[in-house]
Amino acid sequence: MKLTYLLIFLMSTIASSQDKRDYQWFFGSDQQIGPEFRAFKFDFNNRPFVPQLRDSGLRFDRNNVSICDKNGGLLFYSNGCAIANRDHQVMMNGDSINAGEFFDDFWFGGSCGFGYPGRQDMLILQDPAYLDGYYVIHKRIEVDMSIGLDFDVLNLSYSYVDMQLDGGNGAVTQKNFDFYTADTFHWSYLTAIYKENSEDWWIINPASDNKFYTFSLDDQGLRFFQAQDAFHEFHPINASASGDAKFSPDGTKYAYFNQYDGLLLYDFDRQDGALSDVRKLAVPIPEDAAFGTCEWSSNSRFLYMATGDSVWQVEVAFDDLEDGKEFIAEYNGVRDPLSTRFFVSTLGPDCRIYIRPGSSSNSFHVIHKPNEKGVACDLVQQGIKLPEISSTGSFPNFPRFRVDEDEKCDPSLLTVLGETVYWRRDLRVYPNPASEYVWVELPEALRGDIFILDMEGQMIMHKESSYGKFQVDISGISAGVYSIEFVPEDNTDRIVYTSRLVVVE
């Protein structure tokens, strides 16, 4: 009994002392309800964690950043064209972020109806010289008419938020200040990590001249530090916007990934900001996908890479990364209601990696055990059911917090349950494709309900199952691709077993 109390005490101590500045994520807009909209958010302060509905605040397209205080209380967030405070109102002087020719003339008339385009193109960093001050670093898209209509990122900009103003709700005191110009920065890939002193920041973004531009944020302000050779020629057309970059949670590695350049993995020195000893790894390029994504396990042992149709795991200790590469899964083809191909990924504070599609979806994919080797990492496609359709491919872009903490994520958040959350597991269905009947092998001698849904989510068939194998007559179903789901009778763990079903004539 004393040991049990000790473990509970230790777990609560870890949870309460951990840096929680990445604990609130915002998504939307997702469902239009009359003049209002309804979307959702993740708030990892909740125990158990449950995605929550929201009906106020900013709408999102791709750009997505938020920041909490160290206890997980929301401070503000942005969609790239405005900054909203903790009350979900546009902050004082927080409108017209990234204003300019593109914003005014090419992006919904400057209305900021859905946010500013870009998926890893903003960051919020606390000012080392003033703890109530925050730099919002962002990329403003420039219009180039010299060779026809073209859009480039030539400048890195920042806006500055002072949280002491407006009664603690914050106000923007400086807006859209261009602090550095380069020969075309890549879209995406903007990332940051604490320096060795755990107070100042390193910020890195690649550019078309095959260099990584490194910036320093310390008590002297934000400034250019150095341009480092990538020791690689970036794809001249497809590198920009097609992938992302992530520091390892322990701060020793920097990964740049897209399916055209492949993986570039560098050693990183947090003392001097230096990238060194690049190792490269190619991946197959799908014919019908343009984007790739990468993310680390919390123990920094594995890097996960995904293109539209596949997920790989790489154990980074190998000198030849090909020796550490392992195929994890192929996209299962499920539409929920649109394609759920792999698009962007992020490590949550609950130690899971979330992967989301780029288009409207009722679900995200989840890697439950990223620290485990191979398929034991437990990737579950469409693994978390959302309370609303998530309309676009966006996760908030955070710097790498907790780099100097022993726990890079919160073990007490490992159980994620709730009325609006369903974890999905694979269901064995055969023969598949089929035309007359299929056998469904029910897991763990369970009984419950079997549903067949079309790709729009409409129910085509419902059957109550018996134990063990169960035969389903599909002779009356039109040829096409469907989802077949089994929901256990006593489903306290909120698990749905699912498989794609191909019906042929």
Protein Blocks (a to p, Z undefined) as FASTA:
>chain_A
ZZmmmmmmmmmmmmmmpccklmbcceddfbdghjbccdddddfkbccddddddfedjddf
kbccddddfkopafbdcehjaccdfkopacehighihiajklmmmngnonomnopedjbl
cccdddfklmkbccdddddddddfknopadddfbdcdddddfkggnhnopafbghiafbd
cehiaeehiacdddfkomaccdddddfkopacdddddfkbpcdfbdcdehiacdfklmgo
paccdddfklpaccdddfklopadddddfknopaehiacddddddfkbcbdcddddfklm
accdddfkbccdddfkbmblmlmgccfbdcehiacfbccbdfbdcddfkopacdddfbdc
fbdcddfblmbghjlnopaehkbccfbdcfbdcddddddehklgmblbdfklmpccdfkb
ccdddddddddddfkbccdddehhiacddddddfkopafbdcdddehjddddfklpccdd
dddddddfblmkopacdddddddZZ
